[in-house]
Amino acid sequence: MIGKLKGIVEAVGEGHAIIDVGGVGYEVQASARTLRTLQAGQPVSLAIETHVREDAIRLFGFTSEFERAWFRLLQTIQGVGAKVALAVLGTLSPQDLANAIALQNWAAVEQSPGVGKKLSQRIVAELRDKAPALSVAGLNAPIPARKGAAAPVETNAAAEAISALTNLGYQPAQASQAVAAAIAELGAAADTPKLIRRGLKELAH
C-alpha cells in the first residue's frame, strides 16, 4: 500500500494531479483546496490514501496526515464516499470543518458540492463526539510549515485551550464546541488564555 509520495508535480488537472516519482507518473486524486497548492514543475510531498478495488487502484493525496485522517473519518458516515469527502475538504479546511462540527453548523458543510441539507446535518451530528479528539491530535501534530512561514499560532492556541478545558473535567466535545465559539467571537488570532476564559463562560451557560 502506498502511504506517501514525494516527487515533482508533472501536471494538475481537474480533480487530480500527476506526480513524477523517479520517472513514474502517479495519478493522484485530491481536493480542490489541495490542488490549488500544487504547481507543475515544483517538488511536493503528499500523504496518500490507497483504495484498492477489483477493477482499479486509486490514490488520494493530502497535504498533511491530519487532512488524510479527516478524509477517513468523513467516510464513516453513511452516504459519504471518497468523492463527497474530497468535496467537503475542498470547501472547508480541516480546522474549519472541526469548528463547523463543534458548533453544529451544518450550513457550512452544506456549501460543499454534492452535499445536501440532510447529509450535512448527518455529518455534523454523527461526528460531534469523534471530531474533538482528532482535532486536538491534528492541532498538536508537528507540521512542516513550522519550519518556515506558516503554522498559524491560533491553531496551537486552540489546541491548548481545548486541552486545558478537557483537563478541567469537561468532555472533549464540550471543550471543542466552547473553543470554537470563542474563536468565532474573538477571532483566529486570540491567544490561549483568552480562549480559555471565553470558553469557560460559554460552558457556564
C-alpha positions in Angstrom: 0.0 0.0 0.0 1.2 3.5 -0.8 1.2 5.9 2.1 3.3 8.7 0.8 4.6 10.2 -2.4 7.4 12.6 -2.8 8.3 13.8 -6.2 7.7 16.5 -8.8 4.3 17.8 -9.9 4.1 17.0 -13.6 0.6 18.2 -14.3 -2.5 19.4 -12.5 -5.9 18.5 -13.9 -9.5 18.8 -12.8 -9.7 16.7 -9.6 -6.3 15.1 -9.9 -2.6 15.7 -10.4 0.3 13.6 -11.9 3.2 13.2 -9.5 6.5 12.1 -11.1 8.4 9.9 -8.7 11.7 8.6 -10.1 10.3 8.7 -13.7 7.0 7.0 -12.8 3.9 9.2 -13.0 1.3 8.6 -10.3 -2.2 9.9 -10.9 -3.4 11.2 -7.5 -6.9 12.5 -6.8 -7.1 15.4 -4.4 -9.5 18.1 -3.1 -9.7 21.4 -4.9 -8.0 23.0 -1.9 -5.0 20.7 -2.2 -4.8 21.0 -6.0 -4.6 24.8 -5.7 -1.4 24.4 -3.7 0.3 22.4 -6.5 2.3 23.8 -9.4 3.7 22.0 -12.3 7.5 21.5 -12.0 7.5 22.0 -8.3 8.5 19.4 -5.7 5.8 18.0 -3.5 5.2 15.5 -0.7 1.7 14.1 -0.2 0.2 11.8 2.3 -1.6 9.1 0.3 -4.7 7.1 1.0 -4.8 4.0 -1.3 -8.1 2.5 -2.2 -7.9 -1.0 -3.8 -10.8 -2.2 -5.8 -11.3 -5.3 -8.1 -11.0 -3.1 -11.2 -8.8 -0.3 -10.1 -6.3 1.2 -7.6 -7.0 4.8 -6.7 -4.6 7.2 -4.9 -5.9 10.1 -2.9 -3.4 12.8 -1.9 -3.3 15.2 1.1 -1.0 18.0 2.2 -1.0 16.5 5.8 -1.7 13.4 7.8 -4.3 15.5 9.6 -6.3 16.1 6.4 -6.0 12.4 5.5 -7.4 11.4 8.9 -10.4 13.7 8.2 -10.9 12.1 4.8 -11.1 8.7 6.5 -13.4 9.9 9.3 -15.8 11.5 6.9 -16.3 8.2 5.1 -17.5 6.5 8.3 -20.7 8.5 7.7 -23.4 6.7 5.7 -23.7 8.4 2.3 -20.2 9.8 2.3 -17.8 8.2 -0.1 -14.4 9.4 -1.4 -15.9 11.9 -3.8 -18.0 13.6 -1.2 -15.2 13.6 1.4 -12.9 15.3 -1.1 -15.7 17.8 -1.9 -16.0 18.7 1.8 -12.3 19.0 2.3 -12.1 21.1 -0.8 -14.6 23.6 0.6 -13.5 23.6 4.3 -10.1 23.3 5.8 -9.8 20.6 8.4 -9.9 23.1 11.2 -12.9 24.9 9.6 -14.6 21.5 9.4 -13.8 20.8 13.1 -15.3 24.2 14.1 -18.4 23.6 12.0 -18.9 20.2 13.7 -18.3 21.6 17.2 -20.8 24.4 16.5 -23.2 22.0 14.7 -23.0 24.4 11.8 -24.4 22.1 9.1 -24.9 25.0 6.8 -21.2 25.5 6.4 -20.8 21.8 5.4 -23.7 22.1 3.0 -21.7 24.5 0.9 -19.7 21.6 -0.3 -20.6 20.4 -3.9 -22.9 17.4 -3.8 -23.7 17.7 -0.1 -27.4 18.5 0.7 -29.0 19.6 3.9 -29.8 16.1 5.2 -26.3 14.8 4.6 -24.6 17.9 6.1 -26.8 17.5 9.2 -25.9 13.9 9.5 -22.2 14.7 9.2 -22.1 17.3 12.0 -24.4 15.2 14.2 -22.5 11.9 13.9 -19.0 13.4 14.0 -19.7 15.6 17.0 -18.1 13.1 19.5 -15.4 11.8 17.2 -14.1 15.1 15.9 -12.7 16.8 19.1 -10.0 14.1 19.7 -9.0 14.1 16.0 -9.0 17.9 16.0 -6.7 18.1 19.1 -4.4 15.5 17.7 -4.1 17.3 14.4 -3.6 20.7 16.0 -0.8 19.4 18.2 0.9 17.4 15.5 4.1 18.9 14.2 3.5 20.3 10.7 6.3 21.1 8.2 5.0 24.6 7.9 6.5 25.4 11.3 10.0 25.3 9.7 9.2 28.2 7.5 6.4 30.6 7.2 3.4 29.1 8.2 1.9 27.2 11.1 -0.7 29.6 12.4 -0.3 30.5 16.1 -4.0 30.3 16.6 -4.0 26.7 15.8 -1.8 25.9 18.7 -3.8 28.2 21.0 -7.0 26.4 20.1 -5.4 23.0 20.8 -4.0 24.2 24.1 -7.4 25.7 25.1 -9.3 22.5 24.3 -6.7 20.5 26.2 -6.9 22.8 29.2 -10.7 22.6 29.3 -10.6 18.9 29.0 -8.2 18.7 31.9 -10.7 20.7 34.0 -13.1 17.9 33.5 -15.2 18.9 30.5 -15.9 16.4 27.8 -13.8 16.8 24.6 -16.9 17.6 22.6 -18.0 20.3 25.0 -14.5 21.8 25.1 -14.2 21.8 21.4 -17.5 23.5 21.0 -16.7 26.1 23.6 -13.3 26.9 22.0 -14.9 27.1 18.5 -17.4 29.6 19.8 -14.6 31.6 21.4 -12.7 31.7 18.2 -15.8 32.8 16.3 -16.3 35.7 18.8 -12.7 36.7 19.5 -11.1 36.0 16.1 -8.5 33.5 15.0 -5.6 35.4 16.5 -6.8 35.1 20.1 -4.3 33.6 22.4 -4.7 30.6 24.7 -5.7 32.4 27.9 -8.4 34.4 26.2 -9.8 31.3 24.5 -9.9 29.5 27.9 -11.6 32.4 29.6 -14.2 32.8 26.9 -14.6 29.0 26.6 -15.4 28.8 30.4 -18.0 31.5 30.0 -19.6 29.5 27.2 -19.6 26.3 29.2 -21.2 28.1 32.2 -24.3 29.0 30.2 
